[in-house]
Amino acid sequence: MSLGMIGRKAGMTRIFDSTGISVPVTAINVSPNQITQIKTLDTDGYKAVQVSYGEKKESKVNKAILGHYKKASVAPGRGLMEFRLYNNELDGLEVGKSIDLSLFKEGEHVDITGTTLGKGFQGGVKRHHFKTQDATHGNSLSHRALGSTGQCQDPGRVFKGKKMAGQLGNVSNTIQNLVIVKIISEENIILVKGSIPGHDGSNVIIKPTRKKYTPKEILTNQETEKQESQSTKENKKESSQASKTDESSESINKEKPKSSETSKPEQGKE
């Protein structure tokens, strides 16, 4: 696991690249996170960094957590989160130090974890995508019913884990390998291609992806390609103009000796 950040989902929008293609993005407001504790093998038995995110009034924080914040000389936040790190990743980290969006780069791929939308108690059709029963042929009042769930006399019970009606949503979910399209450091906003779990205003965890990928900047690459295409066009124009000038100079040089030859016999006649 690598060091990440905690932000707030602001909503979805779209941006356009240099060629006019629409890119759907999710805006995440990531204010600087504060390091409140560094856990090591000697003190805690594992290596991790505890991070505080957001802001909260001291009057709304209990004394135990408030003392923990004061020990780290950090203002109270909305919550604490841990990131387990490897051996070399603890270098340069100090308690009280802030982590900003310079941790990420445009074109980098990240994994984002959030809490999905809670949809309450739902039936098997919506929760597990079961098929519905017949709408005709004598079937009434059981079009979206679950159907049989148990067995006969042996074993005569419903097995654990059977897909049935129940609570849908409101669980932690991670979307992997999302691309960072743009980072607006002045406003502490990061734009990620695609959708992420959770409602607007919910907390999300952003961390480097575990999957292998090739970094690709969606916006800047196309701008550079456009610039390169323009430069190649300009070079072609310059080369065509140079060839035209060369051809014109060669034609002029060919015409010059003819004029000299015609002038010589006229001088002899005189």
N, C-alpha and C positions, 0 to 999 in steps of 0.2 A: 504494500500500500504506500502511496506517496502523499505528500502534503497537498491539501486542497483548500477550498474556501467555502463559506456558507453565504448564500445570497437570498434574495427575495424575487419570486417570479412576478414580473411587472405586466406581462401580457404578450400577445402575438401581433406582429405587423409584417410588412414586407419591404424589401429594398430592391433597387434595380442596379445591375452591374453596368459596365460601360457599353455593352451591346444591347441593353434594354431588356434583358431577361429578368423576370421577377423571381426573387429568392425569398421564400417564407422563413421568417426568423422569430425566435422567442427572445424577448428582452428580459434580462436578469439584472436587478440592481444589487451590486456587490459592494457594500461599504467596507472599508478596511477592517480586517479581523485582528484581534489582539491575542497574543500568546500569554496565557495565564499560568501554565505549568508545563514543565518538561519532565517526562517520566523516563527513568533509566533502569537498567538491569539491577543495579545495586539497591535502589530505593523501592522499586515497584515490581521488579521481575520481568519487565518488558519495556521496549522503547516506543514512546509515543509523544505526541505534542497535543496539549489541550488548548483549544482556541475558543475565544469569546466573540460573539457576533451581535451586531445591533446595539441599541441603546435602551436603557430602562431607568426609571427613577429609583433612587435609593429607598424611598418610602414603600415601594412595591417589591422589595427584595428582602428575604428573611436574613437574620443576623449571621447565620452560618455561611451562607453564600456571599454576603456582603464582606465578611471577614476574609474570605478566600480572594475576592477581588482586590481588597485593600492590601493584602499581602503581596500581590503581584503588581501593585501600583497601577491598576487598570480600572477604568470607569465601569460600573455595572452594565452588563449586556442582557439581551433577551434570552440567552441560553449558552450552553457550553457543548463543545463537540471535540471528539478525539480523532486523531489520525495516526495510525501506526506507521512507523518509518523504519527504514533500513539503517545500517550502521553509519554510512557516510552522509545520510541526509540530515543528521542532527547538527552538523557543522554550521556555524554561523547563526544559529537560532538562539535567542535570549528571551527570558521572561520579560514581558512588557513591550516587546518589539511588535510592530504592526506589520501585517501582510496585506499588500495591495495587489492590483490587477497586473503588475509587472511579472507576477508568477506565471501568467499565461501569455501566449503569442497567437496572433492571427494565423489561421490555417491549422492550428493544433487540434487534435481530437481529444475529447473529454467524455467521461461518464458522469451522468447527472442523476441523482437520487432524490425522489420526492414522494409525497403521500398522495395517492390517487384520490379522485373525487369519490366521496361517500354517496352511495345511491340507495341506502336503506335495505329493507328486507325485500328480496326479489325472488321470483319463481325460477324453475329450472330452465325455461325457454330463454329468458334473458340472461340468467346467471351463467349457464353452461351451454347455451346455444342448442338446446334440445329441439327436435322437430315437434310440431303440433300434431294433434290427432285430427281425424276426419271432421270436416265441417258439416257433412251430410251423412246419409246412410244410417240414420237412426241414432247417431251420436249427439247427445245433448248435455250441456252443462259441464263438459269435461274436455273442451277443445285444447286448453293449455294445461291440462292436469299432468302431473309428473308420471303417472303410470305405476306399475308394480315396482316395489323396491326390495321386498324380502324374498325368502325361499320357502320351500315346503316344510313339512314337519322336521326334516333334518337338513340344515341346522335350525331352521325355524326362527331366524332372527335377521336383522339388517346388519351387514358388515360395516365396520368403521371405515370412514372415508368415502362413503357412498355419495355421489353427486346428487344433492337435493336442494330445495329452496333454502335461502338463508341470507346473511349479510353480504352485500356486494360492495366492493370498493373500500376506501379508507384503509389501504394497506401500503406499505413501503414498496416502491418499484424503482428500478434503475434502467435508464435508457443508455445503451453503450454506443461509443464511437460516433458521437455528434461532433460536427465541425464548428469551430469558432470562426464566424464570418467577419466580425468587426469588434474592436474594443474601443470604447469611448472613455478614456481614462479621466477626462475632465468631469464627467457626470457619473463616474463609477458604474457604468453600464456595459454589459457584455451581450453581444448578439450571437445566438447559436442557431444554426440551421435546423429547422424542424420543430416539433412539439416536444414538451417535457411534461411529466406527470404533475398534478396538483392544480389548485385553483389560483387565481391571481392574488398575490399577497402571501402565498404560502412559502415556507422555507425550503430551499433546495441545496443539495451538497454537490459541489463541482470539484472533480479531481481528475488527474490524467488517466486516460484509458489504459486498460490492460491489453487491448488488442494491438496487433501490428498494423501500421498504416504508413502511408506516404503523405507527408505534409503538403497541403495544397491550399494556397490563399485564393479564395474564390473571387474576390474583387480585384486585388492588385495584379494578379497574373493576367487577367483579361485586359487591364489597362496597359500593362507593359506590352502585351501582344499587340494591342492597337497601336501603341507608340512604335513598336518594331515594324509593324506593317506600314505605318506612315513613313518611317525612315527608309524602308526598302523601296517604297514608291518614289520617295524623293531621290534616292540613289539612282533608280531606274530613269527618272526624268533627267537627272544630271548626266547620266551616261548617254542617254539618247541625244541630249543637246550637244554633248561633247562630240559624239559621232557625227552629228549634222554639221558642226563647225569644221571637223576634220575633212568631211566630204566636200564642203564648200571651199576650203583652203586648197584641197587637191585639185578641184576643178579650176580654180583661179590659177594655180601653178601650171596646169596643162595648157591653159589658154595663153599664158604669157609668151612661151617660145614661138607660137604661131605668129603672133604680132611682130616679133623680132625678125622672123624669117621673111615676112612680107615687106618689111621696111628695108631690108638689106638690098634687094634687087632694085628698088626705087632709087636708092642712093647711087647704085652703079650706073643706071640709066642717065642720071644727071651728069 
